[in-house]
Amino acid sequence: MIEVFGVLDSPFGRRVCIVAGLYNIPVNLIKISAYQNVDLLAEINSTLTTPTVRLSDNTILIDSAAIIDYFVEIVGREKCFMPPHGVERRDTLQLIDLINLSCEKIGQLWRELSYRPPERIHPPIVERMKGQVRVAFGLLEQRVSSVHGQFFPTSNHANIFGAIAYRFANDYYPDLVSPQEFRRLSIMSARAEETPAFKAASF
Ligand SMILES: N[C@@H](CCC(=O)N[C@@H](CS)C(=O)NCC(=O)O)C(=O)O
């Protein structure tokens, strides 16, 4: 069985697990943190990043986008929640990039505030990252439809990842992305959390 090394409170690890569930691809999640289980992780992926996937032939895949691309090969393009072409595909890619950026920036912000000695923290960089997160979520908020409450009316990777990312941002920095300010995203995320696929990857 495919092994996923990572944690569910990471948006990248959680995305891999949720997408595997939605694609009906069985995976075995081995909960290890890139920061707390370094020795263990080094044995599997010496670049020390999660999520890391180990396939049955021992091939190692890193980076959630590459892992999901591999899953697409298993499930087939017609069932993969990614529009095959045209404006919808372009818009999906654009949204996924924005969501990815917001998750990366929150990760960087968290590392800056958690690991750097307080006297070495550079406030302008912290403010820059907070601003980037808020801008990205602001752009995303505008793209949630007032009609169906998601980016796209039917299953789509941007809907899935956007819901994961808002929960992640709100868990870590609730003042930065409050539900009052990002109302549509917060409702989209809350609805997604009620679905079996998200519940199966709860934490
Ligand atoms: N682009 C990567 C980002 C993954 C990522 O940022 N993972 C974090 C944990 S949530 C990590 O491995 N951090 C350790 C490090 O970068 O040294 C992906 O999509 O999988």
Ligand as a Chemical Component Dictionary entry (heavy atoms), coordinates in Angstrom:
data_LIG
# 
_chem_comp.id                   LIG 
_chem_comp.type                 NON-POLYMER 
_chem_comp.pdbx_formal_charge   0 
_chem_comp.three_letter_code    LIG 
# 
loop_
_chem_comp_atom.comp_id 
_chem_comp_atom.atom_id 
_chem_comp_atom.alt_atom_id 
_chem_comp_atom.type_symbol 
_chem_comp_atom.charge 
_chem_comp_atom.model_Cartn_x 
_chem_comp_atom.model_Cartn_y 
_chem_comp_atom.model_Cartn_z 
_chem_comp_atom.pdbx_ordinal 
LIG N1  N1  N 0 5.803  22.373 -1.660 1  
LIG C1  C1  C 0 5.725  21.380 -0.624 2  
LIG C2  C2  C 0 5.649  22.097 0.708  3  
LIG C3  C3  C 0 5.625  21.125 1.859  4  
LIG C4  C4  C 0 6.026  21.779 3.159  5  
LIG O1  O1  O 0 6.197  23.007 3.266  6  
LIG N2  N2  N 0 6.185  20.923 4.159  7  
LIG C5  C5  C 0 6.657  21.355 5.448  8  
LIG C6  C6  C 0 5.831  20.695 6.541  9  
LIG S1  S1  S 0 4.169  21.222 6.443  10 
LIG C7  C7  C 0 8.067  20.893 5.595  11 
LIG O2  O2  O 0 8.423  19.861 5.080  12 
LIG N3  N3  N 0 8.894  21.642 6.313  13 
LIG C8  C8  C 0 10.227 21.277 6.615  14 
LIG C9  C9  C 0 11.250 22.056 5.874  15 
LIG O3  O3  O 0 10.881 22.744 4.886  16 
LIG O4  O4  O 0 12.404 21.988 6.240  17 
LIG C10 C10 C 0 4.496  20.493 -0.848 18 
LIG O5  O5  O 0 3.558  20.935 -1.515 19 
LIG O6  O6  O 0 4.481  19.339 -0.392 20 
# 
loop_
_chem_comp_bond.comp_id 
_chem_comp_bond.atom_id_1 
_chem_comp_bond.atom_id_2 
_chem_comp_bond.value_order 
_chem_comp_bond.pdbx_ordinal 
LIG N1  C1  SING 1  
LIG C1  C2  SING 2  
LIG C1  C10 SING 3  
LIG C2  C3  SING 4  
LIG C3  C4  SING 5  
LIG C4  O1  DOUB 6  
LIG C4  N2  SING 7  
LIG N2  C5  SING 8  
LIG C5  C6  SING 9  
LIG C5  C7  SING 10 
LIG C6  S1  SING 11 
LIG C7  O2  DOUB 12 
LIG C7  N3  SING 13 
LIG N3  C8  SING 14 
LIG C8  C9  SING 15 
LIG C9  O3  DOUB 16 
LIG C9  O4  SING 17 
LIG C10 O5  DOUB 18 
LIG C10 O6  SING 19 
# 
